[in-house]
Amino acid sequence: MDTRDPRAAGWRTFSGLVLVLGGIFAVTYGLMAVYRSTFFVNDAVYVFSGLNTWGWITFGLGVAAVASGLAVFSGREWARWTGIAVAGLGALGQLMTVQAYPLWSLMIMAVYVLAVYGLAVYGVRDQYAEASRYSARDEAGTSDRPTQIAHERDKERRAA
């Protein structure tokens, strides 16, 4: 019986989808900033550099968000931490460009914050449930990990 928290799996899937969606939005935002600067507010003041530079930064963060969002679906620990880092940087980048197109920036920032929440909170619950499942089997003396390994070795021998 699988005792993993179904909410954790659902939030991990949701976070991956939201990260991909936010990345697509950021890629669109970045390309618009680079190629259609008339779309944005004319008198916006940036922390450093100009709209063209922030367009490329946002584009790069968007591509990284799409890649890390797709990696989150693998369920690996490094993908979760990469997703948290990329979404955090993406939200910070959107905060830096909020004067150019405020509502769009705030929307993308909110999407990234949802992704960070889902990956940070529910990723830990999923790992805890997985660890407690194996420790409960080991305490009861019913661990089937060695037999699983033996069965996999037998399958490999038959295939060779």
Residue pairs with C-beta under 8 A, 6 or more apart in sequence:
2 133
3 129
3 132
3 133
3 136
4 126
4 129
4 130
4 133
5 122
5 125
5 126
5 129
7 122
7 125
8 122
8 123
8 125
8 126
8 129
9 126
10 122
11 118
11 119
11 121
11 122
11 123
12 72
12 75
12 80
12 118
12 119
12 122
12 123
12 126
13 73
14 114
14 118
15 69
15 72
15 83
15 114
15 115
15 117
15 118
15 119
15 122
16 69
16 70
16 72
16 73
16 83
17 69
18 69
18 111
18 114
18 115
18 118
19 65
19 66
19 68
19 69
19 72
19 83
19 86
19 87
19 112
19 115
20 65
20 66
20 69
20 70
21 69
21 111
22 62
22 65
22 69
22 87
22 90
22 108
22 111
22 112
22 115
23 61
23 62
23 63
23 64
23 65
23 66
23 67
23 68
23 69
23 90
24 62
24 66
25 62
25 104
25 107
25 108
25 111
26 58
26 59
26 61
26 62
26 65
26 90
26 93
26 94
26 108
27 59
27 62
27 63
27 66
28 62
29 55
29 58
29 59
29 62
29 97
29 101
29 104
29 105
29 108
30 55
30 56
30 57
30 58
30 59
30 60
30 61
30 62
31 55
31 59
32 39
32 40
32 55
33 40
33 51
33 52
33 54
33 55
33 58
33 59
33 97
33 100
34 52
34 55
34 56
34 59
37 51
37 52
37 55
39 101
40 51
40 100
40 101
41 99
41 100
41 101
44 51
44 99
44 100
45 99
46 54
46 96
46 97
46 99
46 100
47 96
51 100
54 93
54 96
54 97
54 100
57 93
58 93
58 94
58 97
61 86
61 89
61 90
61 93
62 90
64 86
64 89
64 90
65 86
65 87
65 90
65 112
68 79
68 82
68 83
68 85
68 86
68 87
69 83
69 115
71 78
71 79
71 82
71 83
72 79
72 80
72 83
72 119
73 79
77 127
80 119
80 123
83 115
83 119
84 116
84 119
84 120
87 112
87 113
87 115
87 116
87 119
88 112
88 116
90 108
90 109
90 112
91 108
91 109
91 112
91 113
91 116
94 105
94 106
94 108
94 109
94 112
95 105
95 109
97 105
98 105
98 106
98 109
134 143
134 145
137 143
137 144
